[in-house]
Amino acid sequence: MRKLLIVLAFASVSVVSFAQDDATLKHSVATNTFWKNWFIQVGGDYNMWFSDEEHGRNLDGSDHFGFFDSKRTSFGASIAIGKWFTPGIGLRTKAQAWKAKQVSKADPDDFDYWTLNEHVLFNLSNLLCGYNPNRVWNVIPFAGGGISRTMTHDLYAMQLSVGLLQEFRVSERVAVNLELGWNRIEEDFDGTYGNLIDSKYNRGWEDKDNNLYAEVGLTFNIGTTGWNKVPDVDAINASWQTQLDALNAKLRDAQAENARLQQLLAECSNKPMPTSVKEFITTPVSVFFNLAKTNIANPKDLVNVRALAKFAKENNCDMLVTGYADSSTGTPEINERLSLERAETVKGELIGMGVAEDKISTAHNGGVKILGVDLPIEFDRRATVEITNVPEE
């Protein structure tokens, strides 16, 4: 019955703890370095001692004590240090010390006692439900072994231990612990020797000294804590693809600009050179724009504009800036606005070159197709600059 009650207690606490979980926050994690996710635990415990000799060995029924009888219970303390290697697997080294009670006779004697165990920790909440940094309640069974010593009788013994640790998260650094555990120690550790011949009782915990304990304590996470998410490969690939598409778009724009310049060069090579300064000055100079843009596409277009501006300043000439948009794209309203703003942009450049504002007139023609069917529509996205009152030669 005692064993059944213990198992039921462990099981009920575990089931309740798994009921709370925010699945929306769980995620896969990357491995951590050796110095991450260390913790220290301190606690106080309530202990019950069950001697090897109690299990029908050299004692009659009248000498037994109740499960929670004060003659077999005592209080102790513990400290542990450990590390989580994954969100679900960890190790800790735990030391416990208290005054146990030798219950193999009617009037128990106290004896000083300590244990040192190495435990493997299994965080079932993370193993079964996924890692969640904001989970409040974690269920952590553990198992391990170690060494015990009673100073009163100067005896050492090997032991095995199992238990259930439950952590209640208070903050990123602190958690409250509830722990139930069982230390199974080599027989006669408490200094009293029983009947070692009767094999009837050499089962489970019956041929060993046993310590059951319930503990309340605190866990302190030290150093760097938490687990980084596994990189999202799909998102990374999508990001690289976006950057690659942007570079390809720039390459296409550069190729289009190159084609435009080659076309202009071909046109210029086929035109006769101006026969006079007046013919050269009165030839409109074009400044080009990208689709739906009002900022100048290539600063090189301003080289000839700068020459016209210098001539206009030296000869007190008036200048006209006319803006255009291509009629193949956009609505008439949009193209009207684009042509106006493109003219204003070039006017601002002329003012920056030193031409007086009152010497500059602007016009805008909206969407047009005036450069011929053989030229790309990009060439209609422009503004022209010309001198309107050239002095006589």
C-alpha positions in Angstrom: 0.0 0.0 0.0 2.8 2.4 0.8 4.4 1.9 -2.6 1.1 2.3 -4.3 0.5 5.6 -2.5 3.9 6.9 -3.5 3.5 5.9 -7.2 0.0 7.5 -7.3 1.3 10.7 -5.8 4.1 11.0 -8.4 1.7 10.2 -11.2 -1.0 12.7 -10.2 1.5 15.5 -9.8 3.0 14.7 -13.3 -0.4 14.7 -15.0 -1.5 18.0 -13.5 1.8 19.6 -14.5 1.5 18.5 -18.2 -1.9 20.2 -18.3 -0.3 23.6 -18.4 1.6 24.5 -21.6 1.6 27.3 -24.1 2.2 25.4 -27.3 2.3 28.6 -29.3 5.7 29.4 -27.9 7.5 26.1 -28.2 10.3 25.8 -30.8 13.3 23.7 -31.8 16.6 24.8 -30.3 20.2 24.8 -31.2 22.9 23.1 -29.1 24.6 25.3 -26.4 28.1 25.8 -25.3 29.6 24.2 -22.2 29.3 27.4 -20.1 25.6 28.0 -20.8 22.5 26.9 -18.8 24.2 26.1 -15.4 22.1 26.2 -12.2 22.4 25.9 -8.4 19.8 24.5 -6.1 19.3 24.8 -2.4 16.6 23.3 -0.3 15.2 21.9 2.9 13.8 18.4 3.2 11.5 16.2 5.3 13.0 12.7 5.7 11.7 9.2 6.6 14.1 6.4 7.4 13.3 2.7 6.8 15.9 0.3 8.0 16.7 -3.0 6.4 15.9 -4.7 9.7 12.3 -3.5 9.7 11.2 -5.8 6.9 10.5 -8.8 9.2 14.0 -9.1 10.4 14.6 -9.6 14.2 11.7 -7.3 15.0 8.1 -8.1 16.0 5.1 -6.1 14.9 5.0 -4.1 18.1 8.3 -2.5 17.3 7.2 -0.9 14.0 6.5 2.7 13.6 3.9 4.4 11.4 4.8 5.8 7.9 4.9 9.4 9.2 5.8 8.6 12.8 8.0 11.3 14.3 10.3 8.4 15.5 11.4 7.8 12.0 11.2 11.4 10.5 13.7 14.3 10.6 14.6 17.4 8.7 17.7 18.1 6.5 19.2 20.4 3.9 20.6 20.0 0.4 22.6 21.8 -2.2 23.2 20.9 -5.8 24.9 22.2 -8.9 24.1 21.1 -12.5 23.8 21.9 -16.2 21.2 21.4 -18.9 22.9 20.0 -22.0 19.7 20.1 -24.0 16.2 21.4 -22.9 15.3 17.9 -22.0 18.5 16.3 -20.6 20.7 17.6 -17.7 23.1 16.4 -15.0 23.4 17.6 -11.4 25.6 16.7 -8.4 23.6 16.9 -5.2 24.7 16.7 -1.6 22.2 16.1 1.3 22.8 16.0 5.0 20.6 15.4 8.1 20.1 13.5 11.3 18.4 10.2 10.4 16.7 8.0 13.0 17.7 4.4 13.5 14.4 2.7 13.6 15.5 -0.9 14.2 14.6 -0.7 17.8 11.8 0.6 19.9 13.6 3.8 21.0 15.4 5.1 17.9 18.8 6.8 18.1 19.8 9.7 15.9 22.8 9.3 13.6 24.5 11.9 11.4 24.4 11.1 7.8 25.2 12.6 4.3 24.8 11.5 0.7 26.4 12.6 -2.5 24.6 11.7 -5.7 25.0 12.2 -9.4 21.6 12.6 -11.1 20.5 12.4 -14.7 17.6 14.8 -15.2 14.8 14.3 -17.7 12.7 17.4 -18.4 9.5 15.7 -19.6 7.8 19.0 -20.3 10.4 19.9 -22.9 10.9 16.4 -24.2 7.2 15.7 -24.8 5.8 19.1 -25.4 8.7 21.0 -27.0 10.9 23.7 -25.5 9.0 26.7 -24.2 11.0 29.5 -22.5 7.9 30.8 -20.8 6.5 27.5 -19.4 5.7 28.0 -15.7 5.7 24.3 -14.6 8.3 21.8 -15.6 8.2 18.1 -14.7 11.6 16.5 -14.2 12.1 12.9 -13.2 15.7 11.9 -12.2 17.7 8.8 -11.5 21.3 8.2 -10.4 23.6 6.9 -7.8 26.4 7.9 -5.4 27.9 7.4 -2.0 26.7 7.8 1.6 28.4 8.1 4.9 27.2 8.0 8.5 29.6 9.8 10.7 28.1 8.3 13.8 29.0 4.8 12.8 31.9 5.6 10.5 30.4 3.6 7.7 30.3 4.2 3.9 27.8 2.7 1.4 26.9 2.9 -2.2 23.4 3.9 -3.1 20.9 4.3 -5.9 18.3 7.1 -6.1 15.3 8.1 -8.1 12.8 10.9 -7.7 10.6 13.6 -9.3 11.6 17.3 -9.4 9.0 19.9 -10.2 10.0 23.5 -11.0 7.7 26.5 -10.8 9.2 29.4 -12.9 9.3 32.7 -11.0 11.6 34.6 -13.4 14.3 33.9 -15.9 16.8 33.4 -13.1 14.7 31.8 -10.2 12.4 28.9 -9.8 10.7 27.2 -6.8 11.3 23.5 -6.4 9.2 20.6 -5.1 11.0 17.3 -5.0 10.2 13.8 -3.9 13.0 11.3 -3.8 14.1 7.8 -2.7 17.7 6.9 -1.7 18.2 3.1 -1.6 21.4 2.4 0.4 23.3 -0.8 1.1 21.9 -2.7 4.1 23.1 -2.1 7.7 24.2 1.4 6.9 22.5 2.7 10.0 24.7 0.5 12.2 22.3 -2.2 13.1 22.7 -5.7 11.6 19.7 -7.8 10.7 19.1 -11.3 9.6 21.1 -11.6 6.4 20.3 -15.3 5.9 16.6 -15.0 5.3 16.3 -14.6 1.5 12.6 -14.1 1.7 13.2 -10.4 2.2 15.9 -9.9 -0.4 13.6 -8.0 -2.8 13.5 -4.4 -3.9 13.8 -2.1 -1.0 13.4 -4.8 1.6 17.1 -5.8 1.7 18.4 -2.2 1.9 18.2 0.8 4.1 15.9 3.3 2.6 15.5 7.1 2.8 12.4 8.8 1.4 12.3 12.6 1.4 10.2 15.5 0.3 12.0 18.8 -0.4 11.2 22.4 -1.0 13.9 24.7 -2.5 15.0 27.2 -5.0 16.8 26.9 -8.4 19.1 29.8 -9.4 20.1 29.9 -13.1 23.6 31.3 -13.4 25.5 32.6 -16.4 24.0 32.6 -19.8 20.5 31.0 -19.9 18.0 30.0 -22.5 18.2 28.3 -25.9 18.5 29.9 -29.3 16.0 28.9 -32.0 17.2 26.6 -34.8 17.8 28.9 -37.9 14.9 29.0 -40.3 16.6 27.7 -43.4 13.5 28.5 -45.6 13.5 32.1 -44.3 17.2 32.5 -44.9 16.9 31.1 -48.4 14.0 33.5 -49.1 16.0 36.4 -47.9 19.0 35.5 -50.1 16.6 35.1 -53.0 15.1 38.5 -52.4 18.6 40.0 -52.4 19.5 38.1 -55.6 16.3 39.3 -57.3 17.2 42.9 -56.3 20.7 42.6 -57.8 19.3 41.1 -61.0 16.9 44.0 -61.2 19.8 46.5 -60.8 21.7 44.5 -63.5 18.7 44.8 -65.9 18.5 48.6 -65.2 22.2 48.9 -65.9 21.8 47.0 -69.1 18.9 49.2 -70.2 20.9 52.3 -69.4 23.8 51.0 -71.4 21.5 50.3 -74.3 20.1 53.8 -74.1 23.5 55.4 -74.1 24.6 53.3 -77.0 21.5 54.4 -78.9 22.2 58.0 -78.1 25.8 57.6 -79.2 24.6 56.1 -82.5 22.2 59.0 -83.0 24.8 61.5 -82.4 27.3 59.9 -84.7 24.7 60.0 -87.5 23.9 63.7 -87.0 26.0 66.4 -88.6 27.9 68.5 -86.2 26.5 72.0 -85.5 27.8 74.6 -87.9 27.6 77.4 -85.4 27.6 78.1 -81.7 24.0 79.2 -81.9 22.9 75.8 -83.4 24.8 74.0 -80.7 23.3 76.1 -77.9 19.7 75.9 -79.1 19.8 72.1 -79.3 17.7 70.8 -76.3 19.6 68.7 -73.8 17.7 65.7 -72.3 17.8 64.5 -68.7 16.3 61.0 -68.2 14.3 59.4 -65.4 13.3 55.9 -64.3 9.7 54.7 -64.4 7.5 56.6 -62.0 10.5 58.4 -60.5 11.2 62.2 -60.3 14.8 61.9 -59.3 17.4 62.0 -62.2 18.4 58.4 -63.2 22.0 59.2 -64.1 24.1 62.2 -62.9 26.1 62.0 -66.1 23.1 63.5 -67.9 23.8 66.8 -66.1 27.2 67.3 -67.9 25.7 69.0 -70.9 23.1 70.8 -68.8 26.0 72.3 -66.8 27.6 73.6 -70.1 24.3 75.2 -71.1 23.9 76.7 -67.6 27.4 78.2 -67.8 26.6 79.7 -71.3 23.3 81.1 -70.0 24.9 82.8 -67.0 27.7 84.4 -69.1 25.3 85.7 -71.7 22.3 86.5 -69.5 20.1 84.0 -71.4 16.7 82.7 -70.5 16.2 78.9 -70.1 13.3 76.6 -70.6 12.8 73.2 -68.9 10.1 70.9 -70.2 9.1 67.7 -68.4 7.6 64.6 -70.0 6.3 61.1 -69.1 5.8 58.2 -71.4 2.2 57.6 -72.4 2.5 53.8 -72.4 2.4 53.6 -68.6 0.4 55.3 -65.9 -2.8 57.3 -66.0 -3.0 60.8 -67.6 -3.3 62.3 -64.1 -0.1 60.5 -62.9 1.8 61.4 -66.1 0.8 65.0 -65.8 2.1 65.1 -62.2 5.3 63.3 -63.2 6.1 65.6 -66.1 5.6 68.6 -63.8 7.8 67.3 -61.0 10.5 66.2 -63.4 10.7 69.8 -64.8 10.9 71.2 -61.3 13.7 68.7 -60.4 15.8 69.9 -63.3 15.0 73.5 -62.6 16.3 72.9 -59.1 19.6 71.6 -60.5 20.0 74.7 -62.7 19.5 76.9 -59.7 22.1 74.9 -57.9 24.5 75.6 -60.8 24.0 79.3 -60.3 21.3 80.2 -62.9 18.9 82.8 -61.5 15.5 81.4 -60.8 13.7 84.2 -62.7 15.7 83.2 -65.8 14.2 79.7 -65.8 10.8 78.8 -67.2 9.1 75.4 -66.9 6.6 73.5 -68.9 5.2 70.0 -68.8 3.5 67.9 -71.4 2.2 64.9 -69.5 2.5 61.5 -71.1 3.9 61.5 -74.7 5.3 59.3 -77.4 7.5 61.7 -79.4 10.8 60.0 -79.9 9.6 57.6 -82.6 8.5 54.0 -82.6 12.1 52.7 -82.9 13.2 54.0 -79.6 12.4 52.4 -76.2 9.6 54.0 -74.2 12.2 54.8 -71.4 13.5 57.7 -73.6 10.1 59.5 -73.2 10.7 59.7 -69.4 12.7 62.8 -69.5 13.1 66.6 -69.2 14.7 68.8 -71.8 16.7 72.0 -71.2 17.2 74.6 -73.8 18.2 78.3 -74.1 15.4 80.4 -75.6 17.1 83.7 -76.4 20.5 83.1 -77.9 22.4 86.4 -78.6 23.2 87.2 -82.2 26.6 86.1 -83.4 
